[in-house]
Amino acid sequence: QVQLVESGGGLVQAGGSLRLSCTASGSVFSLYRMGWYRQAPGKQRDLVAIIGSGGNTNYADSVKGRFTISRDNAQNTVYLQMTSLKPEDTAVYYCKCEACYGGYDYWGQGTQVTVSS
């Protein structure tokens, strides 16, 4: 199986920056598409950004131009650099390995991001 551990969440003021990390273990990291998702209380979990095995990226319109997803395959880590944070970015952020080991999706436990006004 694959295990994912997120870190880097916290409390920041609007306009600030935060960098999330997700470290994977259990399989060959470079083979898989990785994504960041977020979920606010009472709301569904939504896509934030995706980075493919070849390095191509896609972003939700709400974060485009503000967030950057990247990966370091040697470190088995995917990052989400968040800038110009807004209160509506407040959510639990989850790392996901898609079509991962065995063909299954794997999720991390999540890390809380809170953006104050």
Secondary structure in CASP SS format (residue, H / E / C, confidence):
PFRMAT SS
TARGET T0000
AUTHOR 0000-0000-0000
METHOD secondary structure of the structure
MODEL  1
Q C 1.00
V C 1.00
Q E 1.00
L E 1.00
V E 1.00
E E 1.00
S E 1.00
G C 1.00
G C 1.00
G E 1.00
L E 1.00
V E 1.00
Q E 1.00
A C 1.00
G C 1.00
G C 1.00
S C 1.00
L E 1.00
R E 1.00
L E 1.00
S E 1.00
C E 1.00
T E 1.00
A E 1.00
S E 1.00
G C 1.00
S C 1.00
V C 1.00
F H 1.00
S H 1.00
L H 1.00
Y C 1.00
R E 1.00
M E 1.00
G E 1.00
W E 1.00
Y E 1.00
R E 1.00
Q E 1.00
A C 1.00
P C 1.00
G C 1.00
K C 1.00
Q C 1.00
R C 1.00
D E 1.00
L E 1.00
V E 1.00
A E 1.00
I E 1.00
I E 1.00
G C 1.00
S C 1.00
G C 1.00
G C 1.00
N C 1.00
T E 1.00
N E 1.00
Y E 1.00
A C 1.00
D C 1.00
S C 1.00
V C 1.00
K C 1.00
G C 1.00
R C 1.00
F E 1.00
T E 1.00
I E 1.00
S E 1.00
R E 1.00
D E 1.00
N H 1.00
A H 1.00
Q H 1.00
N C 1.00
T E 1.00
V E 1.00
Y E 1.00
L E 1.00
Q E 1.00
M E 1.00
T C 1.00
S C 1.00
L C 1.00
K C 1.00
P H 1.00
E H 1.00
D H 1.00
T C 1.00
A E 1.00
V E 1.00
Y E 1.00
Y E 1.00
C E 1.00
K E 1.00
C E 1.00
E E 1.00
A C 1.00
C C 1.00
Y H 1.00
G H 1.00
G H 1.00
Y C 1.00
D C 1.00
Y E 1.00
W E 1.00
G C 1.00
Q C 1.00
G C 1.00
T E 1.00
Q E 1.00
V E 1.00
T E 1.00
V E 1.00
S E 1.00
S C 1.00
END
